[in-house]
């Protein structure tokens, strides 16, 4: 990726049956994770999944809004 930052909306579904990423009709990423939202485990799982999805290091992703919410804003 280049030096420009990208910001996008993510809807997290914790305690899902499987880990997967889908895109809804509004263009919002929906991240289904088997992790529970307790102690930030779901956030860690979401960052890991998005890093693999976008082929970037985990350290290049940042939750800029919604750390304790299902609706998050992520910056690469």
Secondary structure by P-SEA (a helix, b strand, c coil): cccbbbbbbbbbbccccccccccccccbbbbbbccccccaaaaaaaaaaaaaaaccccccccccccccccbbbbcc
